[in-house]
Amino acid sequence: MSALTLYDYLVSGNGYKVRLLLHQLERAYERIELDITRGETRTPEFLARNPNGRIPCLVLEDGTPLAESNAILWYLAEGTAFLPSERLARAQVLQWMFFEQYSHEPFIAVVRFWIHAGLEGEHADEIPERRRRGVEALGVMEAHLSQRAFFVGERYSIADIALYAYTHVAHEGGFDLTGFPAVRAWLARVAEQPRHIPITQS
Ligand SMILES: N[C@@H](CCC(=O)N[C@@H](CS)C(=O)NCC(=O)O)C(=O)O
């Protein structure tokens, strides 16, 4: 059996979700950096692991590849304190992870990536609407977090990790969090969790 291998890209919040949880679980792994701006996730070798051509992809000890950041979080968190055991709480974790993928990441992460990759000009027409939808997602988070400390069950879980990844770097996409005090307080709480690492740590 070999170690876990994570195909990753350091700038990626989706990759960071997995890196952060692996670190918090004290799991050893090998990390392989693929530069997505140079098409390194579209090679035949990588497509054989993830036909969708995207990182993160975690190759398990027996060689099985697992893609999609939130599926990887779920797999790693099963049986740990990062995923509740009660039926409703587990469904609520999924609720927020699906929210992240459908109503948050396509707006906040994508605008940030365009800016990072110098594609702002190419996507100038789309950016205002993506920003509007991103702010809408932050509003949903603000309303939820103004009543509670964490997304589900008053404890830190993979729902928080999934949403933290791109929210804490939202300013890099031009999103201003000044008007979202509950979100900012939650970001600080997440960053205070044991064995937290920054997105820049490989
Ligand atoms: N839904 C996927 C999204 C993965 C994704 O968009 N990965 C980006 C980096 S954040 C990527 O690998 N892009 C490379 C490409 O599209 O060629 C997840 O949550 O893992």
The ligand as a Gaussian input file, in Angstrom:
#p B3LYP/6-31G(d) Opt

LIG

0 1
 N      -16.358000      20.787000      -8.419000
 C      -14.930000      20.580000      -8.428000
 C      -14.265000      21.780000      -9.089000
 C      -12.798000      21.507000      -9.352000
 C      -12.161000      22.628000     -10.146000
 O      -12.843000      23.509000     -10.705000
 N      -10.831000      22.575000     -10.211000
 C      -10.102000      23.580000     -10.916000
 C       -9.118000      24.267000      -9.963000
 S       -9.995000      25.026000      -8.617000
 C       -9.287000      22.918000     -12.025000
 O       -8.668000      21.915000     -11.795000
 N       -9.299000      23.476000     -13.247000
 C       -8.481000      22.989000     -14.298000
 C       -9.197000      22.896000     -15.607000
 O      -10.415000      23.150000     -15.658000
 O       -8.514000      22.567000     -16.568000
 C      -14.406000      20.381000      -7.012000
 O      -15.041000      20.839000      -6.071000
 O      -13.381000      19.711000      -6.847000

